[in-house]
Amino acid sequence: MKTYNLDNLVEKIHRTVQSHLLPDGGYARWLWNTPTSDRNLGVNEYGCADAANILYSIGRFPRHDDPARAKLIKALLDLRHEDGSFAEPTHHPIHTTAHCLAALDLFDAVPDQSELAPFLEPFRTKEGAYALLESLLWEKNPWSESHKGAGMFVCMNLTRAADMEWNDNYFRWLWDNTDERYGMSRMIGHQEGDAGNLPDETENTKPSGTAAQVADHLFGWFHYMFNMECAHMPLRYPEKVVDTCLHLWRNREQNSLKKGFAHGVDFKEIDWVFVINRASRQTPHRWHEVKEALREFAAEFLPWIDTVDHTTDDRFNDLHMLFGAVCALAELQAALPGEVRTTVPLKLVLDRRPFI
């Protein structure tokens, strides 16, 4: 059994986060700008939230008596808008709000729902929640649109605005609309009842016309799936989810997963690792193949990311992208017991609350 010691990588991650610390206790997301100067190099919603997330993940979270704790909470709360929400140009406000609330939850400092009342109002009823889910571009843009559909659940639940009936309605909609062929997303370019084999996907052959590629549906479904995991709700088709994930991995040179997958500081890696690993907990279907695929992934991803220059790599120094990679490390460690080693065990924030 091959093992990997990530202690050196964890130290590089910690040094990177500390290099983004600002004098007031908040964090920048980036240290340098692009040629078009489109980055905010000051205190940033994702810089603060992801610093908290990463520090929690690697066991360096500020303790209750550490002044840095109160400073970071204040830095995040000071970024709220008048309606209690958070907004940042790179993501939809529902995503930004969910992400910041989830970071504040690590401190037990989520604002009361009354402070977000205007922002939450459109989602409070079954009709409002369903209207948002129905409005999403499920076929053409499932990945980005999932930020809204999943983020709504997080905003409602972390502020305790949702009750059991609201959650039951939310998960019922997802259950009723899950694609039976892929086991994820909403019907992807085929008629309901068509449950044939997973088709080969090439760069020039998408599931349906202008539809997104299957991998994009995986990246989107990840967001709904961590909500299901948080609420301990079942997948409708766990076997199909496993089939889809294994198909994408085994055929990655012929599909959209091939573009830098397992060689990037990104969120794609945690999306695939989390979905296949958590689906395999709900079914014995192809269990040994799942473990072998995760080992194959680890053999590519872990040596590669350990070689990244943490002082110069642009993605490594984007705290939001770095956080995605840290989540992949944490989930891999849990998925492959004894094979991915750190002196201090990594913690996936999704095991405490939803949203990344």
Stockholm file with secondary structure:
# STOCKHOLM 1.0

chainA/1-356         MKTYNLDNLVEKIHRTVQSHLLPDGGYARWLWNTPTSDRNLGVNEYGCADAANILYSIGRFPRHDDPARAKLIKALLDLRHEDGSFAEPTHHPIHTTAHCLAALDLFDAVPDQSELAPFLEPFRTKEGAYALLESLLWEKNPWSESHKGAGMFVCMNLTRAADMEWNDNYFRWLWDNTDERYGMSRMIGHQEGDAGNLPDETENTKPSGTAAQVADHLFGWFHYMFNMECAHMPLRYPEKVVDTCLHLWRNREQNSLKKGFAHGVDFKEIDWVFVINRASRQTPHRWHEVKEALREFAAEFLPWIDTVDHTTDDRFNDLHMLFGAVCALAELQAALPGEVRTTVPLKLVLDRRPFI
#=GR chainA/1-356 SS CCCEECHHHHHHHHHHHHHTBCTTSCBBSCSSCCTTCCCCCSBCHHHHHHHHHHHHHTTCCCCTTCHHHHHHHHHHHTTCCTTSCCCBTTBCHHHHHHHHHHHHHHTTCCCCGGGGHHHHGGGSSHHHHHHHHHHSCTTTCHHHHHHHHHHHHHHHHHTTCCCHHHHHHHHHHHHHHCCTTTSSSSCCSSCTTCCCCCCCCBTTBCSSTTCCCHHHHHHHHHHHHHHHHHTTCCCSCHHHHHHHHHHHHHTGGGSGGGTTTTSSSSSHHHHHHHHHHHHHTSCCTTHHHHHHHHHHHHHHHHHHHHTSCTTTCTTTTSHHHHHHHHHHHHHHHHHSTTTEECSSCCCCGGGTSSCC
#=GC SS_cons         CCCEECHHHHHHHHHHHHHTBCTTSCBBSCSSCCTTCCCCCSBCHHHHHHHHHHHHHTTCCCCTTCHHHHHHHHHHHTTCCTTSCCCBTTBCHHHHHHHHHHHHHHTTCCCCGGGGHHHHGGGSSHHHHHHHHHHSCTTTCHHHHHHHHHHHHHHHHHTTCCCHHHHHHHHHHHHHHCCTTTSSSSCCSSCTTCCCCCCCCBTTBCSSTTCCCHHHHHHHHHHHHHHHHHTTCCCSCHHHHHHHHHHHHHTGGGSGGGTTTTSSSSSHHHHHHHHHHHHHTSCCTTHHHHHHHHHHHHHHHHHHHHTSCTTTCTTTTSHHHHHHHHHHHHHHHHHSTTTEECSSCCCCGGGTSSCC
//
